[in-house]
Amino acid sequence: MGNALFSPPPPVNEPVYMYSPGSPEKQAVKATLKELQDQQADIPLVIGSQKIIDRPTEDLTSPQNHSRVLAKFRQATADDINQAISAATKVGPEWAALPWNERAAVFLKTADLIATKYRPIMNATTLLGQGKTIFQAEIDAACELIDFLRYNVAYAHQIYSQQPYSSHGVWNRSEARGLEGFVFAVGPFNFTAISGNLAASPALMGTPVIWKPASTALLSSYMFYQIMEEAGLPPGVINLVTGDPKVIGATCLASEHLSGIHFTGSTGTFNYLWQEVGKNIGRYNCYPRVVGETGGKDFIFAHPSADPEQLVTAMVRGSFEFQGQKCSAASRAYIPASLWNEVKKDLVDRTNSLPMGDPEDFTNFMGAVIDERAFAKIKGYIDHAKSAKNANVIAGGECDDSKGYFIRPTVIETTDPHYQSMVEEIFGPVLTIFVYQDADLEKTVELCDTSTPYALTGAVFARGRDEIHTLTHALSGAAGNFYINDKPTGAVVGQQPFGGGRKSGTNDKAGSIYNLLRWVSHRTLKENFLPIVDHN
Ligand code: NAD
């Protein structure tokens, strides 16, 4: 079977279904939600070929209804994690030795299964477990995940195709081998696709994985795991572990076999992981690749020439879709005084009119925030602004956790560009506005660039080419994903590779060839057809 150079199907972005009334996709997902109504998922530890259930359990509840238990999952022990590492390192050499197209086929088939028969359940589990509206679930758990899987195969093919030049009498070759050992993949709660890709991309490149999704994302993560199994993923290639992050983290980080960390989550957690790698560096068999996409304080900067209507739309969608819990969500905005009156009225009206409630009702624009801890943190910022002298809540501000963790989309206006909600990551539906004097444009651009440690996403609104160029240049380090006259969210795999700099991560751009290059170690081969026999 080696007598061909296979090319993968050229990827195209998965079309987004609209779930309009009466559409077949809406009927299918509604039927799935109904089926799941009285079910509780039982999520095992998946270690090698074993599904382990005889461990203490924890409940996974719904953000929009915290008395509804959606699943129970297991608390892994340190021993379990060591077993998972053994399973991974045992299967690793066999998996890496498979022709690349055989590994790729597993993930291409997974993508096709999600695009078809498992689309409703991937969306329904993301809606129920992570509190996404059907549209937000569709662009994440269906489209983005499918795109990651398909585009990565095309990028892997490009990597393997890159071969060196050979001079006369010599054949130079290059082999992109998977890493020896295992990759520790640690996922965030907010994107089913991101977390799945953290595990799938190193595995595609030939490295086995210990995958620890966020516990709040386990309903959809386990579904994804089962689909990969159905698509032919061999046991041990991706081991799914759940439970206390500290136990799982400390055990993986202490293993001599750790060859990489693929992380998405908060800056604090990533700092911890990196520090532990530093402390343990003498133990490892190799230098682990440390890849992390972390926090953000994403901005919208309006030039006085900005179109007010486009600006307000970007603020509303960019800040409040998925309750502001996208890493790319806008959470601070700089608006010139000359535009503020017009912008303010429209922004307040539109924000206050956003329908919020259980996402099983498809007319809602927003649902609840992920859990009690997030609710308390976000509410803390809102309460502070309600009593602060230099801040004012001008829209929203109501918080209600009686049934689910609901927080109305909130706009804070501040006179202090360093006010806490203007510079700290909140990760909820809160947008803070600083109104600047038009004459202070340059100074305010500098504030935008320097007042937070992050550099994930940002958007500028302006009309003239000179203005656009000046803002783009002045803010060149302020965001890894930079938008001009568009909201700062909604990056599409293959079109806007995603990731930030500064304290927002290592900027290895998920869903791109750059990310996959972190999971291979090249071997250069030189074969001499005309060996020299004379030493002079
Ligand atoms: P988090 O840091 O609380 O958790 C992320 C993951 O780390 C979870 O699986 C968690 O259980 C695990 N974890 C926590 N402590 C650990 C430890 N000691 N050892 C090992 N694992 C540990 O983040 P979150 O609340 O799930 O996600 C929100 C954060 O993620 C925000 O800061 C957001 O900006 C960021 N995020 C960034 C991007 C990006 O692309 N830059 C994308 C999505 C989310």
Residues whose N, C-alpha, C, O or C-beta is under 5 A from the ligand:
A	BS01	NAD	V186 G187 P188 F189 K212 P213 A214 P245 K246 G249 T264 G265 S266 T267 T269 E293 T294 G295 G296 C327 S504
